[in-house]
Amino acid sequence: MRVLVLVAPGQGAQTPGFLTPWLELPGAADRVAAWSDAIGLDLAHYGTTADADAIRDTAVAQPLLVAAGLLSASALGSASVFGAVAGHSVGEITAAAIADVLSEKDALSFVRTRGLGMAEAAAVTETGMAAVLGGDRDVVVAHLEKLGLTPANINGAGQIVAAGTMEQIAALEADKPEGSMKVVALKVAGAFHTHHMAPAVATLEKAAEALTPADPALKYVSNKDGLVVTTGADVVARLVGQVANPVRWDLCMETFAELGVTGIIELCPGGTLTGLAKRALKGVPSVGLKTPDDLDKAAALIAELTV
């Protein structure tokens, strides 16, 4: 059996102007304009002409990433060719929309609330995140905990993202874990997936009351524990709680392997998750959608794996 997995990237994948070529696709500009009106945020501006600092803002980056993911998913065609779907952090909301758990309108509204809530929580204390590359997982996690940091993203393939105060991040940069190669600061504006985000959980719990989720139309793999979630209510509950709990992308990739993954396509702005997959799921072909020029490669992989 051939299993094609569709994945959606999380915050930090955005770069200035990355949405520009996607808006040239038929109907794309109108869709983005309608989404912008619905959530009160000029997505086209932030995706085309805004600078790196502007799109680093959590309240901007998160809706922008979901919009980009939905645009690129539509350009791929029917989602029915995929055997499973998953998203990294905020990408889980993109995945929920693709799996028909949430409508596009509800997904954009929910992510707008998520971004604002997490930005507000991040403003309480100056916090950040940094990727630790290389090293034994248990050794790295123990070192982070010694410094008071949280292993907020355990991504597999030798990458763990630490989160905490800027003082704690600086201490990590000065004293990296034994066996690790380097520490790289991330383009995010807060310690996401840690206790620092607890206030955002309460905000999202209230927002979730307005949702009427459907059960996933595709296998939906959760960041919480890598499990396949079968009910819409459970998906939403996990989306709410996940902002203050670690992302276990390593377990998601283990589930992809258990499902028999034979190909991976990463939605715009692609590259991060396919990079992890190339190291953790060796031999599995993948395509990351950076621009519409990558759609032909994705179509070829879909054709190869669904004939």
TAHUGI-V684827 format. One record per residue. RES is the residue in one small letter. SS is DSSP state (H for helix, E for strand, L for the rest). PSI is psi in radians with two decimals (NA if undefined). Layout:
BEGIN
res = <RES	RES>
ss = <SS	SS>
psi = <PSI	PSI>
END
This chain:
BEGIN
res = <m	r	v	l	v	l	v	a	p	g	q	g	a	q	t	p	g	f	l	t	p	w	l	e	l	p	g	a	a	d	r	v	a	a	w	s	d	a	i	g	l	d	l	a	h	y	g	t	t	a	d	a	d	a	i	r	d	t	a	v	a	q	p	l	l	v	a	a	g	l	l	s	a	s	a	l	g	s	a	s	v	f	g	a	v	a	g	h	s	v	g	e	i	t	a	a	a	i	a	d	v	l	s	e	k	d	a	l	s	f	v	r	t	r	g	l	g	m	a	e	a	a	a	v	t	e	t	g	m	a	a	v	l	g	g	d	r	d	v	v	v	a	h	l	e	k	l	g	l	t	p	a	n	i	n	g	a	g	q	i	v	a	a	g	t	m	e	q	i	a	a	l	e	a	d	k	p	e	g	s	m	k	v	v	a	l	k	v	a	g	a	f	h	t	h	h	m	a	p	a	v	a	t	l	e	k	a	a	e	a	l	t	p	a	d	p	a	l	k	y	v	s	n	k	d	g	l	v	v	t	t	g	a	d	v	v	a	r	l	v	g	q	v	a	n	p	v	r	w	d	l	c	m	e	t	f	a	e	l	g	v	t	g	i	i	e	l	c	p	g	g	t	l	t	g	l	a	k	r	a	l	k	g	v	p	s	v	g	l	k	t	p	d	d	l	d	k	a	a	a	l	i	a	e	l	t	v>
ss = <L	L	E	E	E	E	E	E	L	L	L	L	L	L	L	L	L	L	L	H	H	H	H	H	L	L	L	H	H	H	H	H	H	H	H	H	H	H	H	L	L	L	H	H	H	H	H	H	L	L	L	H	H	H	H	H	L	H	H	H	H	H	H	H	H	H	H	H	H	H	H	H	H	H	H	H	L	L	H	H	H	L	L	E	E	E	E	L	L	L	H	H	H	H	H	H	H	H	L	L	L	L	L	H	H	H	H	H	H	H	H	H	H	H	H	H	H	H	H	H	H	H	L	L	L	L	E	E	E	E	E	E	E	L	L	L	H	H	H	H	H	H	H	H	H	H	L	L	L	E	E	E	E	E	E	E	L	L	E	E	E	E	E	E	E	H	H	H	H	H	H	H	H	H	L	L	L	L	L	L	L	E	E	E	E	L	L	L	L	L	L	L	L	L	H	H	H	H	H	H	H	H	H	H	H	H	H	H	L	L	L	L	L	L	L	L	L	L	E	E	E	L	L	L	L	L	L	E	E	L	L	H	H	H	H	H	H	H	H	H	H	H	L	L	L	L	E	L	H	H	H	H	H	H	H	H	H	H	H	L	E	E	E	E	E	E	L	L	L	L	L	H	H	H	H	H	H	H	H	H	L	L	L	L	E	E	E	E	L	L	L	H	H	H	H	H	H	H	H	H	H	H	H	H	H	H	L>
psi = <2.39	2.25	1.97	2.23	2.35	2.23	2.64	2.25	2.90	-2.98	2.48	-0.30	-0.30	2.54	2.67	2.30	0.09	-0.38	-0.26	-0.96	-0.46	-0.51	-0.21	-0.19	2.61	2.20	-0.17	-0.79	-0.68	-0.71	-0.78	-0.65	-0.73	-0.73	-0.71	-0.78	-0.69	-0.60	-0.01	0.69	2.24	1.51	-0.66	-0.76	-0.87	-0.46	-0.15	-0.92	-0.22	2.64	3.11	-0.68	-0.69	-0.71	-0.01	-0.42	2.13	-0.71	-0.37	-0.85	-0.73	-0.89	-0.61	-0.74	-0.71	-0.74	-0.79	-0.71	-0.74	-0.68	-0.82	-0.56	-0.72	-0.66	-0.40	-0.42	-2.71	2.37	-0.13	-0.26	-0.22	2.44	-0.36	2.78	2.55	2.77	2.61	2.06	-2.05	-0.39	-0.32	-0.51	-0.70	-0.83	-0.66	-0.64	-0.71	-0.61	0.10	0.35	-0.73	2.60	2.82	-0.72	-0.80	-0.65	-0.76	-0.68	-0.76	-0.74	-0.52	-0.76	-0.70	-0.85	-0.77	-0.73	-0.71	-0.59	-0.71	-0.73	-0.67	-0.43	-0.26	-0.75	2.51	1.92	2.94	-3.00	2.65	2.45	2.30	2.09	2.17	2.97	2.78	2.36	-0.84	-0.66	-0.77	-0.84	-0.76	-0.70	-0.73	-0.77	-0.59	-0.59	0.01	0.19	2.75	2.34	1.47	-0.58	1.97	1.71	-0.15	3.13	0.58	0.48	2.16	2.31	2.16	2.58	2.51	-2.80	2.81	-0.53	-0.71	-0.67	-0.73	-0.68	-0.65	-0.74	-0.57	-0.35	1.33	2.73	2.61	2.29	-0.21	2.68	-0.80	2.93	2.21	2.07	2.47	2.73	1.06	2.82	0.85	2.93	1.39	2.69	0.65	3.11	-0.34	-0.35	0.13	-0.72	-0.54	-0.49	-0.78	-0.68	-0.76	-0.55	-0.73	-0.75	-0.60	-0.40	-0.42	-0.09	2.59	1.37	2.58	2.82	2.55	2.36	-0.26	2.83	2.13	2.01	2.17	2.45	-0.46	-0.77	0.14	0.13	2.67	2.10	2.32	-0.15	2.56	-0.65	-0.69	-0.68	-0.86	-0.73	-0.67	-0.65	-0.67	-0.92	-0.43	-0.43	-0.38	0.23	2.67	2.55	2.19	1.24	-0.45	-0.72	-0.56	-0.78	-0.58	-0.68	-0.71	-0.77	-0.73	-0.55	-0.20	0.65	2.30	-0.03	2.61	2.34	2.24	2.23	2.89	2.41	1.78	2.80	-0.76	-0.89	-0.59	-0.57	-0.76	-0.72	-0.64	-0.48	-0.61	-0.46	1.12	2.36	-0.17	2.07	2.57	2.73	2.25	2.21	1.80	-0.80	2.93	-0.32	-0.39	-0.15	-0.60	-0.70	-0.68	-0.73	-0.68	-0.70	-0.72	-0.79	-0.73	-0.64	-0.07	0.05	NA>
END
